[in-house]
Amino acid sequence: MSLDTRSLGYTGEQLTGVGLGTWAIGGGDWQYGWGPQEDQESVAAIRRALDVGINWIDTARVYGLGHSEKIVGEAITGRRDEVFLATKCGPHWKEDGTIYRRLKAASVRKECESSLKRLKTDVIDLYQIHWPDPPEDIEEGWTEIAKLVEEGKIRYAGVSNFTVEHLRAVQAIHPVASLQPPYSMLRRGVEDALLPYCAENNIGVIVYSPMVCGLLTGKFSKARLAGLPANDWRRGNLEFRAPAFEANLALVDGLKPIAERNNLTLSQLAIAWVLRRPEVTSAIVGARRPDQIEETARAGNAALSEDDVRTIENLLAQRQETIAAAS
């Protein structure tokens, strides 16, 4: 499969429209887990992503408390030159699994070294601050990342979940290669200020959760929600609770005819929708099985008409009205 690519900000790196996200393959034994996950299936999903043409993978040290990076490292052994590899720093965990955040220079350096070992690589292509927290240490952490770039342990420095104000602060220290924000039909806050700022400053944008953790795939129902494992974090997410959940299911029903006339699945439609914005370089899409990434990889080549976009806008407005009326 030949997949379209887009340039990542000032770097000139060409990324496929879909990148493989590895949050879920961290497993279920941590605070933000997705329930049980077989490592062999995770490795198969990663290798299948490369087979179908996806050329970049996003992970983070905190996913599965180091487990996701370990699985990624295993899966890309012998294929490192096929992958633009991105990971993230900042979140730490205590012995009981409680997550907290640090961005001190020594901490960032130690995290980078541990990620390099787990990923079995000499260099990380894109190293990102996961969260701008604690805020008083953002510039210290970013300064250390700039040093790691100079030392050749990192090729490019990026950030995740930053505001325009955060971006301005760190840009003064070292160029930001990319921003990784949440973006989907249900979460559109980046459209007002962040996307224009990134375009003006040649910062790539790699968005996460375009399918809202599976909610826009058409595979959710009340029965499936009730059957989620007890340790699946989505049970507590507002989009999966009334009144939003029912309104989201109605939205998905309205999206089905649009997907069908474009010969797309609902998952592909949700991804194509975020990629309609020219500021967006790529969408991070999770997969726990090889067949899942085979489906979503094709979305990077899809395009929606202006009529399709307008119809979706109307459906989203109806969703908001439904939630407001029920609240």
PyMOL commands that set and color helices and strands:
alter all, ss='L'
color gray80, all
select helices_A, chain A and resi 9-11+24-26+39-51+67-75+80-82+105-119+135-150+164-171+189-191+194-200+215-217+222-226+233-236+238-240+244-261+266-275+290-301+306-326
alter helices_A, ss='H'
color red, helices_A
select strands_A, chain A and resi 5-7+14-16+18-21+56-58+84-89+91-93+99-101+124-129+154-160+178-180+204-207+282-286
alter strands_A, ss='S'
color yellow, strands_A
deselect
rebuild
show_as cartoon
